[in-house]
Amino acid sequence: MSGKKGRKKSGTPKRDNRKFPRLPIEVPILYTFIENIKTYGGETGNISEGGLLVYLKEALLEGMRLKIEIFPPDFFGLKPIRAVTQIVWAPAQQGEGWDEYLQYGLEFIEVDNGNSLKLKRLLEYIEG
């Protein structure tokens, strides 16, 4: 995702009273809309057992459901983590340029046992 680093909006939602702490990690993701087969790309900003922050170029709305694949770096030894998510927050202002990445908060709503274990292993590794 070259060229994006300078375009991310500064600041990530604060931890405050989160049920699951967010851990910073920037890895690629692929996502599709539930009713569509076209695949889009993005990147994570942080992740937890409950959800993740992602950077995407498409303008999306709160409440939309997405199938996602998270691609941990090869050295984690994990295959992609697959889940169904729901957008729980979206930017109030949508960017108009192709170079504009938008932040979205996604909540995990369907994660099978195998993918849940992969997610927990990834989080344990990030925490050290």
Secondary structure in CASP SS format (residue, H / E / C, confidence):
PFRMAT SS
TARGET T0000
AUTHOR 0000-0000-0000
METHOD secondary structure of the structure
MODEL  1
M C 1.00
S C 1.00
G C 1.00
K C 1.00
K H 1.00
G H 1.00
R H 1.00
K C 1.00
K C 1.00
S C 1.00
G C 1.00
T C 1.00
P C 1.00
K C 1.00
R C 1.00
D C 1.00
N C 1.00
R C 1.00
K C 1.00
F C 1.00
P C 1.00
R C 1.00
L E 1.00
P E 1.00
I C 1.00
E C 1.00
V C 1.00
P E 1.00
I E 1.00
L E 1.00
Y E 1.00
T E 1.00
F E 1.00
I C 1.00
E C 1.00
N C 1.00
I C 1.00
K C 1.00
T C 1.00
Y E 1.00
G E 1.00
G E 1.00
E E 1.00
T E 1.00
G E 1.00
N E 1.00
I E 1.00
S C 1.00
E C 1.00
G C 1.00
G E 1.00
L E 1.00
L E 1.00
V E 1.00
Y E 1.00
L E 1.00
K C 1.00
E C 1.00
A C 1.00
L C 1.00
L C 1.00
E C 1.00
G C 1.00
M C 1.00
R E 1.00
L E 1.00
K E 1.00
I E 1.00
E E 1.00
I E 1.00
F C 1.00
P C 1.00
P C 1.00
D H 1.00
F H 1.00
F H 1.00
G C 1.00
L C 1.00
K C 1.00
P C 1.00
I E 1.00
R E 1.00
A E 1.00
V E 1.00
T E 1.00
Q E 1.00
I E 1.00
V E 1.00
W E 1.00
A C 1.00
P C 1.00
A C 1.00
Q C 1.00
Q C 1.00
G C 1.00
E C 1.00
G C 1.00
W C 1.00
D C 1.00
E C 1.00
Y C 1.00
L E 1.00
Q E 1.00
Y E 1.00
G E 1.00
L E 1.00
E E 1.00
F E 1.00
I E 1.00
E E 1.00
V C 1.00
D C 1.00
N H 1.00
G H 1.00
N H 1.00
S H 1.00
L H 1.00
K H 1.00
L H 1.00
K H 1.00
R H 1.00
L H 1.00
L H 1.00
E H 1.00
Y H 1.00
I H 1.00
E H 1.00
G C 1.00
END
